[in-house]
Amino acid sequence: MALISIIFIILLSGCSSSSENPSPNENIIQSPIAAGHRHSMVITSDGTLWSWGGNYHGQVGDGSTRARSTHINVAKNVATVSSIVNHNAIIENDGTLWTWGENHRGQLGDSTTRNRRRPVHIMDDVIMVSAGAAHSAAIREDGSLWTWGDNMASQLGDGTNVQRDTPVHIMDNAIYVSASAHTLAICEDNILWAWGWNQSGELGDGTTTVRARPVPIMENVVAVSAGATHSLAIMHDGSLWAWGGNSSGQLGNGTNTESHIPVHVLDDVIFAFAGGWHSMAIQQDGSLWTWGNNFSGQLGDHTNDDRNIPVHIMDDVVFVSAGIEHTLAVKSDGTLWAWGWNEYSQLGDGSAVDRNFPVLIIDNVMLP
């Protein structure tokens, strides 16, 4: 693993094509669950999307702003779902992209700034989407990457800090994207690019300078996740690397010191997710590991103590999603488990009680 010189920007204006990885679909992971700020969503085995929890911005998607403690049917024929704060994005089986929820920064991409209580159609031929803090990013079948929404920290990557309420084209040959208040994208050549907010070094370029256009960070990356102030990346060899803010130990390297360059965390990792200020990783044997902030029990280790090294939580896990202060996980038998903050019934267990250990929610989740 090596950082790429920023001089590389002069040579490349964006992603380059690679004959070694000809298919932009190769690394796409379909997400059956999404943990927002105060709500949660799950796709069941029949392709139906269900939602519950806080609904002030219409993010549950049932046409109201009333909080829901039970699961509400929102859409059908859904392939993947994304949310980390108050707006949502789904891709249906036909490649159509739909969004709803909070829209004060144009993060829905429907050419307005009006909140939407039900899904609205945005674009077609989409294979991956990431709903960030107040902006969104999507990859289409041709590998083109599009962003829209809040741009105060240049997180759209279009060279400006102008808010966009419709999608703008950023680069080509993209195979993976993750959005928070900053944006991370992987190209066909497995080079990771980053742009946007960088106060804690979450871009990983060795600085705390906001970047208005994509800058290259590291090579041989196959998956990435953008948290509130930190980032995670999985390399070809299965090693997990982290960088950025570390006030709660969310980097997992045994310290609470932020790092502006990637640091090694774990090996044999097949999936990782950066939440608000905590992190999750699944190893090849299906074991789930968590670390970072644990104020509401979002690590699931039966405590409320922060951890700056990974702790083992459960086994047979195939997918995980981390919100700001709660976590969802899917096991290989299709069961959904949830833990952490539950003030708005976002765990889906019918209560408003925080849980610092995994609780079973439903048993028919679509497996990724």
NURO-918704 format. One record per residue (C-alpha): residue number from 1; residue in one letter; x, y negated, z negated. Coordinates in Angstrom, 2 decimals, decimal comma. Each point is the difference from the previous one (the first is absolute). Layout:
! residues N
num NUM&residu A&u X&v Y&w Z $
...
END
This chain:
! residues 368
num 1&residu M&u 0,00&v 0,00&w 0,00 $
num 2&residu A&u 1,35&v -3,38&w 0,94 $
num 3&residu L&u -1,29&v -3,52&w 0,16 $
num 4&residu I&u -0,01&v -1,46&w 3,48 $
num 5&residu S&u 1,63&v -3,35&w 0,52 $
num 6&residu I&u -2,41&v -2,90&w 0,40 $
num 7&residu I&u 2,00&v -0,83&w 3,12 $
num 8&residu F&u -1,95&v 2,90&w 1,50 $
num 9&residu I&u -2,94&v -2,40&w 0,31 $
num 10&residu I&u 1,84&v -1,76&w 2,81 $
num 11&residu L&u 0,24&v 3,25&w 1,91 $
num 12&residu L&u -3,54&v 1,25&w -0,52 $
num 13&residu S&u -3,21&v -2,01&w 0,01 $
num 14&residu G&u -1,99&v 2,90&w -1,41 $
num 15&residu C&u -0,37&v 3,76&w 0,08 $
num 16&residu S&u 1,95&v 1,85&w 2,64 $
num 17&residu S&u -1,05&v 3,21&w 1,70 $
num 18&residu S&u 1,74&v 3,26&w -0,79 $
num 19&residu S&u -0,04&v 3,19&w 2,07 $
num 20&residu E&u 0,65&v 1,98&w -3,19 $
num 21&residu N&u -3,44&v -0,95&w -1,34 $
num 22&residu P&u -2,21&v -0,39&w 3,08 $
num 23&residu S&u -3,40&v 0,17&w -1,73 $
num 24&residu P&u -1,21&v -2,95&w -2,10 $
num 25&residu N&u -2,52&v 2,36&w -1,64 $
num 26&residu E&u 2,66&v 2,27&w -1,48 $
num 27&residu N&u 0,30&v -1,56&w -3,46 $
num 28&residu I&u -3,57&v -1,26&w -0,43 $
num 29&residu I&u -1,59&v 1,26&w -3,21 $
num 30&residu Q&u -3,77&v -0,23&w -0,26 $
num 31&residu S&u -1,05&v -1,25&w -3,42 $
num 32&residu P&u -3,09&v 1,64&w -1,56 $
num 33&residu I&u 0,01&v -2,31&w -3,05 $
num 34&residu A&u 0,64&v -3,64&w -0,84 $
num 35&residu A&u 0,35&v -1,70&w -3,38 $
num 36&residu G&u -0,84&v -3,70&w 0,24 $
num 37&residu H&u 0,24&v -2,51&w -2,82 $
num 38&residu R&u -3,35&v 0,70&w -1,67 $
num 39&residu H&u -1,48&v 2,64&w 2,31 $
num 40&residu S&u 0,81&v 3,35&w 1,60 $
num 41&residu M&u -0,88&v 1,91&w 3,16 $
num 42&residu V&u 0,19&v 3,61&w 1,15 $
num 43&residu I&u -0,70&v 1,87&w 3,23 $
num 44&residu T&u -1,68&v 3,34&w -0,61 $
num 45&residu S&u 0,58&v 3,12&w 2,09 $
num 46&residu D&u -2,89&v -0,86&w 2,36 $
num 47&residu G&u 1,54&v -3,39&w 0,90 $
num 48&residu T&u -2,35&v -2,04&w -2,21 $
num 49&residu L&u 1,47&v -3,01&w -1,81 $
num 50&residu W&u -1,09&v -0,59&w -3,59 $
num 51&residu S&u 0,74&v -3,10&w -2,09 $
num 52&residu W&u -0,50&v -1,18&w -3,59 $
num 53&residu G&u 1,15&v -2,55&w -2,61 $
num 54&residu G&u 0,18&v -3,80&w -0,04 $
num 55&residu N&u -1,90&v -1,66&w 2,83 $
num 56&residu Y&u 0,20&v -3,79&w -0,45 $
num 57&residu H&u 1,31&v -0,49&w 3,55 $
num 58&residu G&u -2,16&v 2,71&w 1,55 $
num 59&residu Q&u 2,96&v 2,39&w 0,07 $
num 60&residu V&u -2,09&v 3,05&w -0,87 $
num 61&residu G&u -1,66&v -0,45&w 3,39 $
num 62&residu D&u -3,61&v 0,78&w -0,94 $
num 63&residu G&u -1,37&v -3,41&w 1,01 $
num 64&residu S&u -0,08&v -1,36&w -3,55 $
num 65&residu T&u 2,36&v -1,61&w -2,53 $
num 66&residu R&u -1,19&v 2,20&w -2,84 $
num 67&residu A&u 2,60&v 2,16&w -1,77 $
num 68&residu R&u -0,45&v 3,73&w 0,54 $
num 69&residu S&u 0,84&v 2,68&w -2,55 $
num 70&residu T&u -1,09&v 2,80&w 2,34 $
num 71&residu H&u 1,17&v 0,87&w 3,50 $
num 72&residu I&u -1,70&v -1,88&w 2,87 $
num 73&residu N&u -0,08&v 1,28&w 3,59 $
num 74&residu V&u 1,58&v -2,70&w 2,19 $
num 75&residu A&u 0,92&v 1,51&w 3,39 $
num 76&residu K&u 0,23&v 3,25&w 1,95 $
num 77&residu N&u 2,53&v 1,51&w 2,42 $
num 78&residu V&u 2,87&v -1,67&w -1,90 $
num 79&residu A&u 3,58&v 1,12&w 0,62 $
num 80&residu T&u 1,96&v -2,25&w -2,39 $
num 81&residu V&u -0,54&v -2,77&w -2,56 $
num 82&residu S&u 2,19&v -2,77&w -1,46 $
num 83&residu S&u -0,35&v -2,54&w -2,84 $
num 84&residu I&u 2,20&v -1,42&w -2,75 $
num 85&residu V&u -1,93&v -3,08&w -1,17 $
num 86&residu N&u -3,47&v -1,23&w 1,05 $
num 87&residu H&u -0,36&v 0,79&w 3,69 $
num 88&residu N&u -0,12&v 3,32&w 1,80 $
num 89&residu A&u 0,80&v 1,49&w 3,39 $
num 90&residu I&u -1,02&v 3,30&w 1,53 $
num 91&residu I&u 0,71&v 1,72&w 3,28 $
num 92&residu E&u -2,77&v 2,20&w 1,34 $
num 93&residu N&u 0,62&v 3,20&w 1,95 $
num 94&residu D&u -0,39&v -1,87&w 3,29 $
num 95&residu G&u 2,85&v -2,41&w -0,86 $
num 96&residu T&u -2,21&v -2,98&w -0,83 $
num 97&residu L&u 1,15&v -2,24&w -2,86 $
num 98&residu W&u -2,53&v -1,38&w -2,50 $
num 99&residu T&u 0,54&v -2,38&w -2,95 $
num 100&residu W&u -2,05&v -1,52&w -2,83 $
num 101&residu G&u 0,27&v -1,72&w -3,39 $
num 102&residu E&u 1,82&v -3,21&w -0,88 $
num 103&residu N&u 0,84&v -2,23&w 2,96 $
num 104&residu H&u 0,99&v -3,45&w -1,31 $
num 105&residu R&u 3,35&v 0,29&w 1,83 $
num 106&residu G&u -1,33&v 1,60&w 3,17 $
num 107&residu Q&u 1,28&v 3,40&w -1,12 $
num 108&residu L&u -2,92&v 1,82&w 1,62 $
num 109&residu G&u 0,99&v -1,22&w 3,46 $
num 110&residu D&u -3,55&v -0,73&w 1,19 $
num 111&residu S&u 0,73&v -3,65&w 0,97 $
num 112&residu T&u -1,68&v -1,31&w -3,18 $
num 113&residu T&u 0,86&v -0,54&w -3,66 $
num 114&residu R&u -3,33&v 1,32&w -1,26 $
num 115&residu N&u -0,09&v 2,97&w -2,34 $
num 116&residu R&u -1,63&v 3,07&w 1,50 $
num 117&residu R&u -2,08&v 2,41&w -2,06 $
num 118&residu R&u -0,06&v 2,65&w 2,71 $
num 119&residu P&u 2,63&v 1,21&w 2,51 $
num 120&residu V&u 0,51&v -2,15&w 3,12 $
num 121&residu H&u 1,70&v 1,17&w 3,18 $
num 122&residu I&u 3,41&v -1,61&w 0,71 $
num 123&residu M&u 1,89&v 1,88&w 2,72 $
num 124&residu D&u 0,34&v 3,32&w 1,83 $
num 125&residu D&u 2,69&v 2,64&w 0,61 $
num 126&residu V&u 1,46&v -0,34&w -3,52 $
num 127&residu I&u 2,06&v 2,80&w -1,56 $
num 128&residu M&u 1,18&v -1,60&w -3,27 $
num 129&residu V&u -1,14&v -2,89&w -2,18 $
num 130&residu S&u 1,15&v -1,60&w -3,24 $
num 131&residu A&u -2,13&v -2,45&w -1,97 $
num 132&residu G&u 2,40&v -2,21&w -1,96 $
num 133&residu A&u -0,53&v -2,50&w -2,79 $
num 134&residu A&u -1,70&v -2,53&w 2,30 $
num 135&residu H&u 1,08&v 1,07&w 3,47 $
num 136&residu S&u -0,23&v 3,11&w 2,14 $
num 137&residu A&u 2,19&v 1,86&w 2,48 $
num 138&residu A&u -0,90&v 2,61&w 2,61 $
num 139&residu I&u 1,79&v 2,18&w 2,54 $
num 140&residu R&u -1,76&v 0,87&w 3,25 $
num 141&residu E&u 0,43&v 3,13&w 2,12 $
num 142&residu D&u 2,53&v -1,76&w 2,24 $
num 143&residu G&u 2,25&v -0,72&w -3,02 $
num 144&residu S&u -0,81&v -3,72&w -0,14 $
num 145&residu L&u -0,14&v -1,51&w -3,49 $
num 146&residu W&u -2,60&v -2,67&w -0,81 $
num 147&residu T&u -0,48&v -2,12&w -3,14 $
num 148&residu W&u -2,54&v -2,54&w -1,26 $
num 149&residu G&u -1,11&v -1,86&w -3,12 $
num 150&residu D&u 1,96&v -1,93&w -2,61 $
num 151&residu N&u 3,36&v -1,29&w 1,22 $
num 152&residu M&u 1,13&v -2,40&w -2,74 $
num 153&residu A&u 3,09&v 2,17&w -0,53 $
num 154&residu S&u 0,40&v 0,76&w 3,72 $
num 155&residu Q&u -1,19&v 3,55&w -0,65 $
num 156&residu L&u -1,55&v 0,22&w 3,46 $
num 157&residu G&u 3,45&v -0,12&w 1,61 $
num 158&residu D&u -0,97&v -2,35&w 2,85 $
num 159&residu G&u 2,63&v -2,61&w -0,85 $
num 160&residu T&u -2,47&v -2,34&w -1,71 $
num 161&residu N&u -1,85&v -0,39&w -3,27 $
num 162&residu V&u -3,32&v -0,67&w 1,77 $
num 163&residu Q&u -2,97&v 2,06&w -1,14 $
num 164&residu R&u -1,53&v 2,18&w 2,75 $
num 165&residu D&u -3,58&v 1,28&w -0,06 $
num 166&residu T&u 0,45&v 2,21&w 3,07 $
num 167&residu P&u 2,78&v 2,52&w 0,73 $
num 168&residu V&u 3,30&v -1,27&w 1,42 $
num 169&residu H&u 2,56&v 2,20&w 1,76 $
num 170&residu I&u 3,31&v 0,30&w -1,87 $
num 171&residu M&u 2,09&v 2,83&w 1,50 $
num 172&residu D&u -0,10&v 3,21&w 2,01 $
num 173&residu N&u 1,12&v 3,61&w -0,53 $
num 174&residu A&u -1,18&v 0,04&w -3,63 $
num 175&residu I&u -0,80&v 3,31&w -1,70 $
num 176&residu Y&u -0,69&v -1,00&w -3,64 $
num 177&residu V&u -1,12&v -3,12&w -1,86 $
num 178&residu S&u -0,70&v -1,03&w -3,59 $
num 179&residu A&u -1,26&v -3,39&w -1,18 $
num 180&residu S&u -0,17&v -1,77&w -3,37 $
num 181&residu A&u 1,12&v -3,65&w -0,32 $
num 182&residu H&u 2,83&v 1,10&w 2,26 $
num 183&residu T&u -0,05&v 2,38&w 2,96 $
num 184&residu L&u 2,11&v 3,04&w 0,84 $
num 185&residu A&u 0,05&v 1,79&w 3,36 $
num 186&residu I&u 1,90&v 2,96&w 1,42 $
num 187&residu C&u 0,83&v 0,28&w 3,70 $
num 188&residu E&u 0,39&v 3,03&w 2,25 $
num 189&residu D&u 3,76&v -0,15&w -0,60 $
num 190&residu N&u -0,73&v 0,36&w -3,74 $
num 191&residu I&u 1,36&v -3,46&w -0,83 $
num 192&residu L&u -1,91&v -1,74&w -2,78 $
num 193&residu W&u -0,92&v -3,66&w 0,49 $
num 194&residu A&u -1,33&v -2,39&w -2,66 $
num 195&residu W&u -1,40&v -3,51&w -0,20 $
num 196&residu G&u -2,01&v -2,36&w -2,21 $
num 197&residu W&u 0,16&v -0,64&w -3,74 $
num 198&residu N&u 3,40&v 0,75&w -1,55 $
num 199&residu Q&u 0,21&v -1,71&w -3,40 $
num 200&residu S&u 1,06&v 3,22&w -1,72 $
num 201&residu G&u 2,02&v 1,42&w 2,89 $
num 202&residu E&u -2,86&v 2,22&w 1,15 $
num 203&residu L&u 1,13&v -0,23&w 3,63 $
num 204&residu G&u 3,28&v 1,73&w -0,85 $
num 205&residu D&u 2,25&v -2,20&w 2,16 $
num 206&residu G&u 2,26&v -1,03&w -2,90 $
num 207&residu T&u -1,67&v -3,42&w -0,44 $
num 208&residu T&u -3,09&v -1,62&w -1,50 $
num 209&residu T&u -0,65&v -1,99&w 3,18 $
num 210&residu V&u -3,48&v 0,10&w 1,54 $
num 211&residu R&u 0,20&v 1,38&w 3,53 $
num 212&residu A&u -2,45&v -1,27&w 2,64 $
num 213&residu R&u 0,99&v 2,67&w 2,51 $
num 214&residu P&u 0,98&v 3,66&w -0,38 $
num 215&residu V&u 3,55&v 0,69&w -1,21 $
num 216&residu P&u 1,67&v 3,45&w 0,13 $
num 217&residu I&u 0,63&v 1,63&w -3,37 $
num 218&residu M&u 1,13&v 3,61&w 0,29 $
num 219&residu E&u 0,18&v 3,00&w 2,34 $
num 220&residu N&u -1,38&v 3,54&w -0,05 $
num 221&residu V&u -3,26&v -0,97&w -1,75 $
num 222&residu V&u -3,11&v 2,17&w 0,49 $
num 223&residu A&u -2,53&v -1,55&w -2,42 $
num 224&residu V&u -0,33&v -3,19&w -2,02 $
num 225&residu S&u -2,29&v -1,66&w -2,56 $
num 226&residu A&u -0,27&v -3,65&w -1,04 $
num 227&residu G&u -0,95&v -0,77&w -3,61 $
num 228&residu A&u -0,77&v -3,34&w -1,63 $
num 229&residu T&u 3,67&v -0,95&w -0,43 $
num 230&residu H&u 1,89&v 3,17&w 0,96 $
num 231&residu S&u 0,36&v 2,46&w 2,86 $
num 232&residu L&u 0,57&v 3,74&w 0,44 $
num 233&residu A&u 1,47&v 1,85&w 2,98 $
num 234&residu I&u 0,46&v 3,70&w 0,80 $
num 235&residu M&u 2,99&v 0,98&w 2,12 $
num 236&residu H&u 0,37&v 2,86&w 2,51 $
num 237&residu D&u 1,77&v 2,05&w -2,66 $
num 238&residu G&u -2,91&v -0,37&w -2,47 $
num 239&residu S&u 1,77&v -2,45&w -2,27 $
num 240&residu L&u -2,10&v -2,80&w -1,48 $
num 241&residu W&u 1,37&v -3,55&w -0,24 $
num 242&residu A&u -1,46&v -3,04&w -1,77 $
num 243&residu W&u 0,70&v -3,73&w -0,21 $
num 244&residu G&u -1,50&v -3,29&w -1,19 $
num 245&residu G&u -1,59&v -0,94&w -3,32 $
num 246&residu N&u 0,65&v 2,30&w -2,93 $
num 247&residu S&u -1,40&v -1,72&w -3,09 $
num 248&residu S&u -1,98&v 3,12&w -0,93 $
num 249&residu G&u 2,52&v 2,55&w 1,29 $
num 250&residu Q&u -1,92&v 0,47&w 3,28 $
num 251&residu L&u 3,21&v 0,71&w 1,92 $
num 252&residu G&u 0,53&v 3,14&w -2,06 $
num 253&residu N&u 3,81&v -0,28&w -0,20 $
num 254&residu G&u 0,22&v -0,10&w -3,80 $
num 255&residu T&u 0,22&v -3,79&w -0,28 $
num 256&residu N&u -2,33&v -3,00&w -0,10 $
num 257&residu T&u 2,24&v -2,11&w 2,24 $
num 258&residu E&u -1,30&v -1,00&w 3,42 $
num 259&residu S&u 2,00&v 1,06&w 3,02 $
num 260&residu H&u 0,20&v -1,85&w 3,30 $
num 261&residu I&u 1,32&v 3,07&w 1,81 $
num 262&residu P&u -1,27&v 3,61&w 0,01 $
num 263&residu V&u 0,93&v 2,23&w -2,95 $
num 264&residu H&u -0,33&v 3,79&w -0,11 $
num 265&residu V&u -2,81&v 1,43&w -2,15 $
num 266&residu L&u -0,92&v 3,62&w 0,87 $
num 267&residu D&u 0,64&v 2,78&w 2,49 $
num 268&residu D&u -2,26&v 2,51&w 1,79 $
num 269&residu V&u -2,80&v -2,59&w 0,30 $
num 270&residu I&u -2,73&v 0,42&w 2,63 $
num 271&residu F&u -2,27&v -2,93&w -0,94 $
num 272&residu A&u 0,26&v -3,15&w -2,12 $
num 273&residu F&u -2,30&v -2,89&w -0,88 $
num 274&residu A&u 0,86&v -3,35&w -1,59 $
num 275&residu G&u -2,82&v -1,39&w -2,14 $
num 276&residu G&u -0,23&v -3,38&w -1,69 $
num 277&residu W&u 2,91&v 0,52&w -2,38 $
num 278&residu H&u 0,21&v 3,79&w -0,08 $
num 279&residu S&u 1,12&v 2,67&w 2,46 $
num 280&residu M&u -0,99&v 3,52&w 0,95 $
num 281&residu A&u 1,85&v 2,76&w 1,86 $
num 282&residu I&u -0,87&v 3,53&w 1,11 $
num 283&residu Q&u 2,84&v 2,48&w 0,38 $
num 284&residu Q&u 0,09&v 2,92&w 2,45 $
num 285&residu D&u -1,21&v 2,41&w -2,68 $
num 286&residu G&u -3,18&v -2,07&w -0,49 $
num 287&residu S&u 1,06&v -1,49&w -3,33 $
num 288&residu L&u -1,14&v -3,60&w -0,65 $
num 289&residu W&u 2,34&v -2,44&w -1,73 $
num 290&residu T&u -0,82&v -3,51&w -1,25 $
num 291&residu W&u 1,87&v -2,93&w -1,54 $
num 292&residu G&u -0,28&v -3,73&w -0,69 $
num 293&residu N&u -2,73&v -2,01&w -1,71 $
num 294&residu N&u -2,37&v 2,00&w -2,19 $
num 295&residu F&u -2,05&v -2,67&w -1,81 $
num 296&residu S&u -3,29&v 1,64&w 0,93 $
num 297&residu G&u 1,24&v 3,58&w 0,14 $
num 298&residu Q&u 0,50&v -0,08&w 3,77 $
num 299&residu L&u 2,98&v 2,36&w -0,19 $
num 300&residu G&u -2,21&v 2,77&w -1,35 $
num 301&residu D&u 2,54&v 1,33&w -2,53 $
num 302&residu H&u -2,39&v -0,21&w -3,01 $
num 303&residu T&u 1,73&v -3,19&w -1,22 $
num 304&residu N&u -0,10&v -3,73&w 0,69 $
num 305&residu D&u 3,78&v -0,34&w 0,01 $
num 306&residu D&u 1,86&v -1,36&w 3,01 $
num 307&residu R&u 2,50&v 2,42&w 1,59 $
num 308&residu N&u 3,10&v -0,97&w 1,97 $
num 309&residu I&u 0,72&v 3,57&w 1,11 $
num 310&residu P&u -2,44&v 2,40&w 1,70 $
num 311&residu V&u -2,20&v 2,16&w -2,25 $
num 312&residu H&u -1,78&v 3,15&w 1,14 $
num 313&residu I&u -3,82&v -0,23&w -0,05 $
num 314&residu M&u -1,57&v 2,90&w 1,90 $
num 315&residu D&u 0,58&v 2,63&w 2,69 $
num 316&residu D&u -1,55&v 1,05&w 3,32 $
num 317&residu V&u -0,46&v -3,63&w 1,08 $
num 318&residu V&u -0,29&v -0,85&w 3,71 $
num 319&residu F&u -0,86&v -3,72&w -0,08 $
num 320&residu V&u 0,07&v -2,92&w -2,44 $
num 321&residu S&u -1,15&v -3,63&w 0,05 $
num 322&residu A&u 0,96&v -2,63&w -2,58 $
num 323&residu G&u -2,03&v -3,15&w -0,59 $
num 324&residu I&u 1,01&v -2,92&w -2,18 $
num 325&residu E&u -0,62&v 1,91&w -3,24 $
num 326&residu H&u -1,64&v 3,31&w 0,90 $
num 327&residu T&u 0,98&v 3,08&w 1,99 $
num 328&residu L&u -1,72&v 2,62&w 2,14 $
num 329&residu A&u 1,42&v 3,39&w 0,99 $
num 330&residu V&u -1,21&v 2,86&w 2,20 $
num 331&residu K&u 1,05&v 3,56&w -0,72 $
num 332&residu S&u 0,37&v 2,81&w 2,54 $
num 333&residu D&u -3,39&v 1,43&w -0,98 $
num 334&residu G&u -1,74&v -3,22&w 1,08 $
num 335&residu T&u -0,66&v -1,33&w -3,49 $
num 336&residu L&u 0,29&v -3,72&w -0,74 $
num 337&residu W&u 1,55&v -1,13&w -3,29 $
num 338&residu A&u 0,13&v -3,53&w -1,40 $
num 339&residu W&u 1,56&v -1,85&w -2,93 $
num 340&residu G&u 0,91&v -3,47&w -1,29 $
num 341&residu W&u -2,03&v -3,20&w -0,25 $
num 342&residu N&u -3,75&v 0,58&w 0,10 $
num 343&residu E&u -1,70&v -3,24&w -1,08 $
num 344&residu Y&u -2,01&v -0,09&w 3,24 $
num 345&residu S&u -0,58&v 3,77&w 0,15 $
num 346&residu Q&u 2,59&v 0,23&w 2,76 $
num 347&residu L&u 1,06&v 3,47&w -1,11 $
num 348&residu G&u -3,38&v 1,40&w 0,97 $
num 349&residu D&u -0,56&v 2,09&w -3,12 $
num 350&residu G&u -3,23&v -1,82&w -0,91 $
num 351&residu S&u 1,60&v -1,96&w -2,84 $
num 352&residu A&u 1,85&v -3,27&w -0,50 $
num 353&residu V&u 2,65&v 1,54&w -2,27 $
num 354&residu D&u 3,69&v -0,13&w 0,92 $
num 355&residu R&u 1,65&v 3,40&w 0,40 $
num 356&residu N&u 3,72&v 0,63&w -0,51 $
num 357&residu F&u -0,27&v 3,53&w 1,37 $
num 358&residu P&u -1,51&v 1,43&w 3,21 $
num 359&residu V&u -3,75&v 0,67&w 0,01 $
num 360&residu L&u -1,83&v 2,02&w 2,65 $
num 361&residu I&u -2,36&v -2,07&w 2,18 $
num 362&residu I&u -1,19&v 2,06&w 2,99 $
num 363&residu D&u 1,02&v 3,26&w 1,65 $
num 364&residu N&u -0,52&v -0,37&w 3,78 $
num 365&residu V&u 2,57&v -2,53&w 1,21 $
num 366&residu M&u 1,19&v 0,06&w 3,60 $
num 367&residu L&u 3,55&v 1,32&w -0,06 $
num 368&residu P&u 2,64&v -2,11&w 1,85 $
END
